[in-house]
Amino acid sequence: MLWKKSVSQKLGNINMAKKAVVIIVFITMVIIGLKYLSQSEYIQSLTLMGEQPEWVFKADAHILSCTADGNTGVFIQTAKGVYLLDSSGNIVWNTKIDKAAEIYRDYITRIGIKSNSKILMIPRDNGEVITMAPLDGELLWQDSPISDWPVFDIDLDQDNAYISRMSSSLVAIDLESGDEIWSNSVPNRTSVFVFSINDKVYLGTGYAILTYNAKNGELLTEQDLSGLMDGVFVDAENIFIALLNGEYSVVSLDPNTLESHWSISRDDLPISDVNSIVVKDDAVYISGYQLIKLSASSGEILWVKDQDDSFRKPLIQNNNLLVQGNTHLYVFDISNGQLLDRQRIPALFPIVSMVNMTNSQPCQGQSMFWITVENRLYGFDLLQ
């Protein structure tokens, strides 16, 4: 009897264990199913001012960046290669890149694809820059530095590319041949950004801004900023710079002399962690943990918005300011900063990676704009 009871107990224990396994598997499948259902619902529910996206494109991997081609298409860079999509979200071409950038290191560059009518430039995490033909995605030439310092910034004019690397260097390269035209070393400094305009190249190096002759690389001027730069916008009349520390939080400089047009005290406008600066119609828009509008001509603070989110590069359409954050998509009235619409970003995990915070900026064409979330690209019609 004892033997029969022991066997019976063992069989009962085995059955209980099987039941437990079945229950665990069932619960796991339910959780996974709910997650996919939640994701599907998010995809269907993403709207902007009541409008659904025209289309949603799913890429082969996490989208690192997107940029408009100047017409109605969009280039997107993933961890595996580059796509060109037309305005309907159809693939025009897809070029794979061997040993593509590791997405968790690529954020160091803080840039994505750079392009003009002649060329696409794609920085990689090992410091290399790959180039492609915009029309068909054909691989052209490749810039391979001696060291593997990451690319910090790239700017293009019609003939040349200007590349700044973390190794405190600035290089000018011919777009047609890929040959180096000139290079400059900036000892004991970190190259942060580069802009080219009016035959000059502007290099930001942490606490100073330097100006070079675009044709031969001759150093023209140098200006100490007394603060660590965190965001920059350059046009023919102004250089707008956001600073992380020091007496001033935002300054406007003359691009020819680097003398100050105006400055804003940090006491009047405390800012930190700037993601981008955009200028349009005598207004400066600074995005980061705040969204700020300033007068471009005087520096007057027009409005400041705090939203408990990290704002990325804003898009300006009619009287609206479209901004993507880490958790939501926002629409603000451009005149007074009033929040008009807020939609949750369609991701299972709204706390996104550093890649999303720095590289995956919204981008805008003539009739469409695009928002990237993980491996998806949402296309909205601007003309509606």
BAKOLDO-127054 format. One record per residue (C-alpha): residue number from 1; residue in one letter; x, y, z. Coordinates in nm, 3 decimals, decimal comma. Layout:
! residues N
+------+--------+---------+---------+---------+
| loti | tormar |       x |       y |       z |
+------+--------+---------+---------+---------+
|  NUM |      A |       X |       Y |       Z |
...
+------+--------+---------+---------+---------+
This chain:
! residues 384
+------+--------+---------+---------+---------+
| loti | tormar |       x |       y |       z |
+------+--------+---------+---------+---------+
|    1 |      M |   0,000 |   0,000 |   0,000 |
|    2 |      L |   0,283 |   0,232 |   0,084 |
|    3 |      W |   0,447 |   0,155 |  -0,251 |
|    4 |      K |   0,121 |   0,220 |  -0,439 |
|    5 |      K |   0,074 |   0,545 |  -0,247 |
|    6 |      S |   0,430 |   0,658 |  -0,330 |
|    7 |      V |   0,378 |   0,586 |  -0,701 |
|    8 |      S |   0,047 |   0,764 |  -0,692 |
|    9 |      Q |   0,206 |   1,068 |  -0,528 |
|   10 |      K |   0,485 |   1,073 |  -0,788 |
|   11 |      L |   0,235 |   1,050 |  -1,074 |
|   12 |      G |   0,034 |   1,327 |  -0,913 |
|   13 |      N |   0,346 |   1,545 |  -0,880 |
|   14 |      I |   0,433 |   1,484 |  -1,246 |
|   15 |      N |   0,083 |   1,577 |  -1,354 |
|   16 |      M |   0,096 |   1,891 |  -1,142 |
|   17 |      A |   0,430 |   1,984 |  -1,297 |
|   18 |      K |   0,288 |   1,933 |  -1,647 |
|   19 |      K |  -0,012 |   2,147 |  -1,560 |
|   20 |      A |   0,219 |   2,419 |  -1,426 |
|   21 |      V |   0,423 |   2,415 |  -1,746 |
|   22 |      V |   0,108 |   2,435 |  -1,958 |
|   23 |      I |  -0,021 |   2,726 |  -1,749 |
|   24 |      I |   0,313 |   2,911 |  -1,776 |
|   25 |      V |   0,324 |   2,859 |  -2,155 |
|   26 |      F |  -0,037 |   2,973 |  -2,186 |
|   27 |      I |   0,023 |   3,288 |  -1,980 |
|   28 |      T |   0,339 |   3,367 |  -2,183 |
|   29 |      M |   0,151 |   3,329 |  -2,512 |
|   30 |      V |  -0,129 |   3,553 |  -2,385 |
|   31 |      I |   0,123 |   3,822 |  -2,282 |
|   32 |      I |   0,300 |   3,805 |  -2,620 |
|   33 |      G |  -0,032 |   3,817 |  -2,800 |
|   34 |      L |  -0,143 |   4,120 |  -2,600 |
|   35 |      K |   0,183 |   4,296 |  -2,681 |
|   36 |      Y |   0,144 |   4,237 |  -3,055 |
|   37 |      L |  -0,220 |   4,341 |  -3,034 |
|   38 |      S |  -0,115 |   4,653 |  -2,846 |
|   39 |      Q |   0,145 |   4,729 |  -3,112 |
|   40 |      S |  -0,110 |   4,679 |  -3,391 |
|   41 |      E |  -0,355 |   4,909 |  -3,214 |
|   42 |      Y |  -0,082 |   5,172 |  -3,173 |
|   43 |      I |   0,002 |   5,155 |  -3,543 |
|   44 |      Q |  -0,362 |   5,204 |  -3,638 |
|   45 |      S |  -0,421 |   5,480 |  -3,382 |
|   46 |      L |  -0,131 |   5,715 |  -3,468 |
|   47 |      T |  -0,294 |   6,035 |  -3,590 |
|   48 |      L |  -0,196 |   6,396 |  -3,633 |
|   49 |      M |  -0,465 |   6,661 |  -3,595 |
|   50 |      G |  -0,717 |   6,384 |  -3,658 |
|   51 |      E |  -0,544 |   6,256 |  -3,973 |
|   52 |      Q |  -0,410 |   5,902 |  -4,015 |
|   53 |      P |  -0,071 |   5,856 |  -4,186 |
|   54 |      E |  -0,092 |   5,800 |  -4,561 |
|   55 |      W |   0,120 |   5,490 |  -4,521 |
|   56 |      V |   0,346 |   5,303 |  -4,278 |
|   57 |      F |   0,669 |   5,143 |  -4,402 |
|   58 |      K |   0,838 |   4,863 |  -4,207 |
|   59 |      A |   1,215 |   4,844 |  -4,260 |
|   60 |      D |   1,446 |   4,546 |  -4,221 |
|   61 |      A |   1,601 |   4,687 |  -3,901 |
|   62 |      H |   1,595 |   4,979 |  -3,660 |
|   63 |      I |   1,579 |   5,309 |  -3,851 |
|   64 |      L |   1,875 |   5,532 |  -3,763 |
|   65 |      S |   1,787 |   5,840 |  -3,968 |
|   66 |      C |   1,583 |   5,978 |  -4,255 |
|   67 |      T |   1,630 |   6,272 |  -4,489 |
|   68 |      A |   1,419 |   6,414 |  -4,772 |
|   69 |      D |   1,560 |   6,409 |  -5,126 |
|   70 |      G |   1,433 |   6,758 |  -5,207 |
|   71 |      N |   1,126 |   6,638 |  -5,397 |
|   72 |      T |   0,872 |   6,395 |  -5,250 |
|   73 |      G |   1,082 |   6,089 |  -5,163 |
|   74 |      V |   1,281 |   6,003 |  -4,854 |
|   75 |      F |   1,608 |   5,824 |  -4,782 |
|   76 |      I |   1,618 |   5,609 |  -4,469 |
|   77 |      Q |   1,922 |   5,453 |  -4,306 |
|   78 |      T |   1,888 |   5,134 |  -4,105 |
|   79 |      A |   2,144 |   4,919 |  -3,926 |
|   80 |      K |   2,169 |   4,709 |  -4,246 |
|   81 |      G |   2,163 |   4,957 |  -4,533 |
|   82 |      V |   1,986 |   5,246 |  -4,705 |
|   83 |      Y |   1,645 |   5,276 |  -4,878 |
|   84 |      L |   1,493 |   5,533 |  -5,110 |
|   85 |      L |   1,113 |   5,544 |  -5,084 |
|   86 |      D |   0,879 |   5,739 |  -5,309 |
|   87 |      S |   0,594 |   5,958 |  -5,178 |
|   88 |      S |   0,366 |   5,653 |  -5,155 |
|   89 |      G |   0,606 |   5,455 |  -4,939 |
|   90 |      N |   0,719 |   5,223 |  -5,219 |
|   91 |      I |   1,083 |   5,110 |  -5,239 |
|   92 |      V |   1,273 |   5,272 |  -5,527 |
|   93 |      W |   1,600 |   5,105 |  -5,429 |
|   94 |      N |   1,759 |   4,935 |  -5,129 |
|   95 |      T |   2,138 |   4,909 |  -5,095 |
|   96 |      K |   2,285 |   4,680 |  -4,832 |
|   97 |      I |   2,602 |   4,783 |  -4,649 |
|   98 |      D |   2,841 |   4,515 |  -4,527 |
|   99 |      K |   2,925 |   4,537 |  -4,159 |
|  100 |      A |   2,687 |   4,829 |  -4,116 |
|  101 |      A |   2,704 |   5,053 |  -3,814 |
|  102 |      E |   2,616 |   4,902 |  -3,479 |
|  103 |      I |   2,307 |   5,094 |  -3,377 |
|  104 |      Y |   2,410 |   5,135 |  -3,015 |
|  105 |      R |   2,739 |   5,300 |  -3,113 |
|  106 |      D |   2,613 |   5,500 |  -3,408 |
|  107 |      Y |   2,445 |   5,754 |  -3,178 |
|  108 |      I |   2,793 |   5,894 |  -3,108 |
|  109 |      T |   2,789 |   6,069 |  -3,446 |
|  110 |      R |   2,457 |   6,243 |  -3,371 |
|  111 |      I |   2,399 |   6,263 |  -3,746 |
|  112 |      G |   2,243 |   6,046 |  -4,011 |
|  113 |      I |   2,244 |   6,059 |  -4,390 |
|  114 |      K |   2,375 |   6,378 |  -4,547 |
|  115 |      S |   2,273 |   6,446 |  -4,906 |
|  116 |      N |   2,250 |   6,687 |  -5,196 |
|  117 |      S |   2,159 |   6,638 |  -5,562 |
|  118 |      K |   2,491 |   6,465 |  -5,634 |
|  119 |      I |   2,557 |   6,232 |  -5,346 |
|  120 |      L |   2,449 |   6,054 |  -5,027 |
|  121 |      M |   2,698 |   6,032 |  -4,742 |
|  122 |      I |   2,652 |   5,772 |  -4,468 |
|  123 |      P |   2,886 |   5,785 |  -4,164 |
|  124 |      R |   2,971 |   5,454 |  -3,996 |
|  125 |      D |   3,060 |   5,383 |  -3,636 |
|  126 |      N |   3,426 |   5,310 |  -3,723 |
|  127 |      G |   3,486 |   5,658 |  -3,866 |
|  128 |      E |   3,440 |   5,562 |  -4,231 |
|  129 |      V |   3,206 |   5,749 |  -4,464 |
|  130 |      I |   3,028 |   5,558 |  -4,743 |
|  131 |      T |   2,884 |   5,742 |  -5,044 |
|  132 |      M |   2,602 |   5,647 |  -5,282 |
|  133 |      A |   2,436 |   5,781 |  -5,596 |
|  134 |      P |   2,093 |   5,926 |  -5,501 |
|  135 |      L |   1,914 |   5,800 |  -5,814 |
|  136 |      D |   1,997 |   5,430 |  -5,792 |
|  137 |      G |   2,188 |   5,368 |  -5,466 |
|  138 |      E |   2,509 |   5,269 |  -5,644 |
|  139 |      L |   2,807 |   5,262 |  -5,409 |
|  140 |      L |   3,061 |   5,527 |  -5,507 |
|  141 |      W |   3,373 |   5,602 |  -5,305 |
|  142 |      Q |   3,457 |   5,551 |  -4,939 |
|  143 |      D |   3,656 |   5,772 |  -4,702 |
|  144 |      S |   3,859 |   5,554 |  -4,466 |
|  145 |      P |   4,052 |   5,745 |  -4,198 |
|  146 |      I |   4,376 |   5,621 |  -4,047 |
|  147 |      S |   4,211 |   5,593 |  -3,704 |
|  148 |      D |   3,858 |   5,478 |  -3,614 |
|  149 |      W |   3,748 |   5,802 |  -3,448 |
|  150 |      P |   3,372 |   5,853 |  -3,506 |
|  151 |      V |   3,240 |   6,117 |  -3,742 |
|  152 |      F |   3,090 |   6,407 |  -3,548 |
|  153 |      D |   2,941 |   6,605 |  -3,835 |
|  154 |      I |   2,928 |   6,641 |  -4,215 |
|  155 |      D |   2,826 |   6,936 |  -4,430 |
|  156 |      L |   2,805 |   6,957 |  -4,808 |
|  157 |      D |   2,821 |   7,230 |  -5,068 |
|  158 |      Q |   2,785 |   7,165 |  -5,442 |
|  159 |      D |   3,145 |   7,049 |  -5,486 |
|  160 |      N |   3,289 |   6,938 |  -5,152 |
|  161 |      A |   3,215 |   6,755 |  -4,830 |
|  162 |      Y |   3,350 |   6,880 |  -4,496 |
|  163 |      I |   3,390 |   6,613 |  -4,230 |
|  164 |      S |   3,472 |   6,670 |  -3,864 |
|  165 |      R |   3,580 |   6,378 |  -3,649 |
|  166 |      M |   3,613 |   6,323 |  -3,277 |
|  167 |      S |   3,989 |   6,310 |  -3,334 |
|  168 |      S |   3,992 |   6,693 |  -3,354 |
|  169 |      S |   4,024 |   6,701 |  -3,731 |
|  170 |      L |   3,851 |   6,873 |  -4,022 |
|  171 |      V |   3,880 |   6,733 |  -4,375 |
|  172 |      A |   3,758 |   6,870 |  -4,711 |
|  173 |      I |   3,685 |   6,603 |  -4,977 |
|  174 |      D |   3,597 |   6,638 |  -5,346 |
|  175 |      L |   3,247 |   6,493 |  -5,404 |
|  176 |      E |   3,326 |   6,360 |  -5,752 |
|  177 |      S |   3,648 |   6,173 |  -5,683 |
|  178 |      G |   3,656 |   6,128 |  -5,306 |
|  179 |      D |   4,004 |   6,283 |  -5,301 |
|  180 |      E |   4,114 |   6,487 |  -5,001 |
|  181 |      I |   4,149 |   6,858 |  -5,085 |
|  182 |      W |   4,283 |   6,975 |  -4,749 |
|  183 |      S |   4,280 |   6,879 |  -4,383 |
|  184 |      N |   4,335 |   7,057 |  -4,055 |
|  185 |      S |   4,415 |   6,932 |  -3,708 |
|  186 |      V |   4,266 |   7,113 |  -3,408 |
|  187 |      P |   4,489 |   7,002 |  -3,117 |
|  188 |      N |   4,345 |   6,957 |  -2,768 |
|  189 |      R |   3,989 |   7,021 |  -2,887 |
|  190 |      T |   3,688 |   6,814 |  -2,982 |
|  191 |      S |   3,523 |   6,884 |  -3,317 |
|  192 |      V |   3,149 |   6,919 |  -3,252 |
|  193 |      F |   2,985 |   7,057 |  -3,567 |
|  194 |      V |   3,071 |   7,186 |  -3,914 |
|  195 |      F |   2,884 |   7,425 |  -4,146 |
|  196 |      S |   2,981 |   7,566 |  -4,484 |
|  197 |      I |   2,838 |   7,885 |  -4,632 |
|  198 |      N |   2,967 |   8,175 |  -4,846 |
|  199 |      D |   3,300 |   7,999 |  -4,921 |
|  200 |      K |   3,371 |   7,957 |  -4,550 |
|  201 |      V |   3,368 |   7,654 |  -4,323 |
|  202 |      Y |   3,266 |   7,698 |  -3,958 |
|  203 |      L |   3,396 |   7,443 |  -3,709 |
|  204 |      G |   3,264 |   7,422 |  -3,354 |
|  205 |      T |   3,518 |   7,282 |  -3,108 |
|  206 |      G |   3,349 |   7,272 |  -2,770 |
|  207 |      Y |   3,425 |   7,614 |  -2,624 |
|  208 |      A |   3,526 |   7,795 |  -2,945 |
|  209 |      I |   3,420 |   7,843 |  -3,306 |
|  210 |      L |   3,676 |   7,857 |  -3,589 |
|  211 |      T |   3,635 |   7,982 |  -3,948 |
|  212 |      Y |   3,831 |   7,842 |  -4,244 |
|  213 |      N |   3,867 |   7,930 |  -4,610 |
|  214 |      A |   3,663 |   7,662 |  -4,788 |
|  215 |      K |   3,901 |   7,643 |  -5,085 |
|  216 |      N |   4,235 |   7,593 |  -4,909 |
|  217 |      G |   4,158 |   7,534 |  -4,538 |
|  218 |      E |   4,331 |   7,853 |  -4,419 |
|  219 |      L |   4,227 |   7,951 |  -4,064 |
|  220 |      L |   4,054 |   8,291 |  -4,085 |
|  221 |      T |   3,906 |   8,368 |  -3,741 |
|  222 |      E |   3,863 |   8,211 |  -3,398 |
|  223 |      Q |   3,616 |   8,309 |  -3,125 |
|  224 |      D |   3,606 |   8,188 |  -2,764 |
|  225 |      L |   3,248 |   8,129 |  -2,644 |
|  226 |      S |   3,311 |   8,097 |  -2,266 |
|  227 |      G |   3,067 |   7,806 |  -2,263 |
|  228 |      L |   3,025 |   7,454 |  -2,405 |
|  229 |      M |   2,820 |   7,460 |  -2,726 |
|  230 |      D |   2,533 |   7,214 |  -2,754 |
|  231 |      G |   2,333 |   7,327 |  -3,057 |
|  232 |      V |   2,417 |   7,538 |  -3,363 |
|  233 |      F |   2,244 |   7,688 |  -3,667 |
|  234 |      V |   2,432 |   7,887 |  -3,933 |
|  235 |      D |   2,292 |   8,098 |  -4,217 |
|  236 |      A |   2,424 |   8,388 |  -4,424 |
|  237 |      E |   2,345 |   8,647 |  -4,155 |
|  238 |      N |   2,368 |   8,471 |  -3,818 |
|  239 |      I |   2,526 |   8,193 |  -3,619 |
|  240 |      F |   2,290 |   8,085 |  -3,339 |
|  241 |      I |   2,453 |   7,881 |  -3,061 |
|  242 |      A |   2,302 |   7,721 |  -2,750 |
|  243 |      L |   2,548 |   7,678 |  -2,461 |
|  244 |      L |   2,541 |   7,418 |  -2,183 |
|  245 |      N |   2,724 |   7,629 |  -1,925 |
|  246 |      G |   2,870 |   7,972 |  -1,868 |
|  247 |      E |   2,705 |   8,313 |  -1,832 |
|  248 |      Y |   2,493 |   8,290 |  -2,148 |
|  249 |      S |   2,254 |   8,018 |  -2,266 |
|  250 |      V |   2,203 |   8,140 |  -2,626 |
|  251 |      V |   2,414 |   8,373 |  -2,842 |
|  252 |      S |   2,386 |   8,511 |  -3,196 |
|  253 |      L |   2,709 |   8,589 |  -3,383 |
|  254 |      D |   2,793 |   8,767 |  -3,707 |
|  255 |      P |   2,921 |   8,493 |  -3,946 |
|  256 |      N |   3,179 |   8,728 |  -4,099 |
|  257 |      T |   3,337 |   8,871 |  -3,783 |
|  258 |      L |   3,212 |   8,629 |  -3,513 |
|  259 |      E |   3,116 |   8,934 |  -3,306 |
|  260 |      S |   2,799 |   8,910 |  -3,094 |
|  261 |      H |   2,461 |   9,031 |  -3,226 |
|  262 |      W |   2,285 |   8,951 |  -2,899 |
|  263 |      S |   2,301 |   8,708 |  -2,607 |
|  264 |      I |   2,058 |   8,571 |  -2,348 |
|  265 |      S |   2,162 |   8,535 |  -1,985 |
|  266 |      R |   2,136 |   8,188 |  -1,830 |
|  267 |      D |   1,936 |   8,345 |  -1,546 |
|  268 |      D |   1,673 |   8,455 |  -1,799 |
|  269 |      L |   1,670 |   8,129 |  -1,997 |
|  270 |      P |   1,817 |   7,820 |  -1,827 |
|  271 |      I |   1,846 |   7,542 |  -2,088 |
|  272 |      S |   2,016 |   7,202 |  -2,113 |
|  273 |      D |   2,062 |   6,914 |  -2,358 |
|  274 |      V |   1,966 |   7,085 |  -2,684 |
|  275 |      N |   1,873 |   6,848 |  -2,969 |
|  276 |      S |   1,837 |   7,100 |  -3,251 |
|  277 |      I |   1,802 |   7,464 |  -3,355 |
|  278 |      V |   1,575 |   7,562 |  -3,646 |
|  279 |      V |   1,533 |   7,914 |  -3,789 |
|  280 |      K |   1,247 |   8,040 |  -4,004 |
|  281 |      D |   1,078 |   8,379 |  -4,059 |
|  282 |      D |   1,280 |   8,574 |  -3,800 |
|  283 |      A |   1,220 |   8,309 |  -3,534 |
|  284 |      V |   1,460 |   8,067 |  -3,365 |
|  285 |      Y |   1,319 |   7,736 |  -3,238 |
|  286 |      I |   1,533 |   7,547 |  -2,985 |
|  287 |      S |   1,432 |   7,193 |  -2,894 |
|  288 |      G |   1,554 |   6,967 |  -2,615 |
|  289 |      Y |   1,393 |   6,916 |  -2,278 |
|  290 |      Q |   1,214 |   7,241 |  -2,358 |
|  291 |      L |   1,070 |   7,389 |  -2,676 |
|  292 |      I |   1,167 |   7,757 |  -2,707 |
|  293 |      K |   1,084 |   8,031 |  -2,957 |
|  294 |      L |   1,308 |   8,340 |  -2,980 |
|  295 |      S |   1,319 |   8,645 |  -3,203 |
|  296 |      A |   1,606 |   8,589 |  -3,447 |
|  297 |      S |   1,676 |   8,961 |  -3,480 |
|  298 |      S |   1,667 |   9,063 |  -3,112 |
|  299 |      G |   1,688 |   8,747 |  -2,902 |
|  300 |      E |   1,359 |   8,827 |  -2,727 |
|  301 |      I |   1,209 |   8,520 |  -2,557 |
|  302 |      L |   0,867 |   8,474 |  -2,721 |
|  303 |      W |   0,753 |   8,157 |  -2,545 |
|  304 |      V |   0,884 |   7,846 |  -2,366 |
|  305 |      K |   0,710 |   7,508 |  -2,343 |
|  306 |      D |   0,788 |   7,237 |  -2,085 |
|  307 |      Q |   0,628 |   6,901 |  -2,164 |
|  308 |      D |   0,816 |   6,642 |  -1,953 |
|  309 |      D |   0,961 |   6,494 |  -2,273 |
|  310 |      S |   1,267 |   6,533 |  -2,494 |
|  311 |      F |   1,175 |   6,728 |  -2,808 |
|  312 |      R |   1,352 |   6,651 |  -3,136 |
|  313 |      K |   1,389 |   6,867 |  -3,446 |
|  314 |      P |   1,063 |   7,058 |  -3,507 |
|  315 |      L |   0,893 |   7,074 |  -3,846 |
|  316 |      I |   0,715 |   7,395 |  -3,946 |
|  317 |      Q |   0,398 |   7,367 |  -4,154 |
|  318 |      N |   0,164 |   7,664 |  -4,202 |
|  319 |      N |   0,090 |   7,794 |  -3,849 |
|  320 |      N |   0,180 |   7,469 |  -3,675 |
|  321 |      L |   0,496 |   7,336 |  -3,517 |
|  322 |      L |   0,521 |   6,955 |  -3,540 |
|  323 |      V |   0,754 |   6,797 |  -3,287 |
|  324 |      Q |   0,839 |   6,437 |  -3,204 |
|  325 |      G |   0,931 |   6,350 |  -2,846 |
|  326 |      N |   1,037 |   6,024 |  -2,683 |
|  327 |      T |   0,682 |   5,932 |  -2,582 |
|  328 |      H |   0,446 |   6,152 |  -2,785 |
|  329 |      L |   0,397 |   6,339 |  -3,111 |
|  330 |      Y |   0,302 |   6,705 |  -3,052 |
|  331 |      V |   0,145 |   6,987 |  -3,252 |
|  332 |      F |   0,189 |   7,343 |  -3,120 |
|  333 |      D |   0,049 |   7,675 |  -3,240 |
|  334 |      I |   0,354 |   7,851 |  -3,381 |
|  335 |      S |   0,242 |   8,196 |  -3,265 |
|  336 |      N |   0,190 |   8,132 |  -2,893 |
|  337 |      G |   0,312 |   7,778 |  -2,821 |
|  338 |      Q |  -0,034 |   7,648 |  -2,735 |
|  339 |      L |  -0,057 |   7,268 |  -2,746 |
|  340 |      L |  -0,305 |   7,175 |  -3,021 |
|  341 |      D |  -0,263 |   6,797 |  -3,035 |
|  342 |      R |  -0,070 |   6,518 |  -2,862 |
|  343 |      Q |  -0,056 |   6,155 |  -2,972 |
|  344 |      R |   0,129 |   5,870 |  -2,807 |
|  345 |      I |   0,415 |   5,733 |  -3,017 |
|  346 |      P |   0,330 |   5,382 |  -3,147 |
|  347 |      A |   0,595 |   5,177 |  -2,967 |
|  348 |      L |   0,562 |   4,892 |  -2,722 |
|  349 |      F |   0,825 |   5,053 |  -2,504 |
|  350 |      P |   0,794 |   5,436 |  -2,508 |
|  351 |      I |   1,132 |   5,485 |  -2,337 |
|  352 |      V |   1,336 |   5,469 |  -2,657 |
|  353 |      S |   1,707 |   5,414 |  -2,703 |
|  354 |      M |   1,977 |   5,679 |  -2,733 |
|  355 |      V |   1,969 |   5,616 |  -3,108 |
|  356 |      N |   1,613 |   5,744 |  -3,131 |
|  357 |      M |   1,697 |   6,047 |  -2,919 |
|  358 |      T |   1,976 |   6,165 |  -3,145 |
|  359 |      N |   1,951 |   6,022 |  -3,494 |
|  360 |      S |   1,587 |   5,945 |  -3,569 |
|  361 |      Q |   1,467 |   6,297 |  -3,636 |
|  362 |      P |   1,151 |   6,370 |  -3,833 |
|  363 |      C |   1,222 |   6,490 |  -4,188 |
|  364 |      Q |   1,024 |   6,697 |  -4,433 |
|  365 |      G |   0,984 |   6,713 |  -4,812 |
|  366 |      Q |   0,772 |   6,937 |  -5,032 |
|  367 |      S |   0,444 |   6,754 |  -4,979 |
|  368 |      M |   0,517 |   6,489 |  -4,714 |
|  369 |      F |   0,680 |   6,456 |  -4,377 |
|  370 |      W |   0,802 |   6,139 |  -4,209 |
|  371 |      I |   0,833 |   6,019 |  -3,851 |
|  372 |      T |   1,053 |   5,725 |  -3,750 |
|  373 |      V |   0,970 |   5,490 |  -3,464 |
|  374 |      E |   1,191 |   5,187 |  -3,415 |
|  375 |      N |   1,184 |   5,006 |  -3,755 |
|  376 |      R |   0,880 |   5,191 |  -3,894 |
|  377 |      L |   0,843 |   5,507 |  -4,100 |
|  378 |      Y |   0,512 |   5,698 |  -4,096 |
|  379 |      G |   0,433 |   5,916 |  -4,396 |
|  380 |      F |   0,193 |   6,210 |  -4,351 |
|  381 |      D |   0,049 |   6,429 |  -4,627 |
|  382 |      L |   0,130 |   6,796 |  -4,565 |
|  383 |      L |  -0,117 |   6,920 |  -4,826 |
|  384 |      Q |  -0,431 |   6,795 |  -4,649 |
+------+--------+---------+---------+---------+
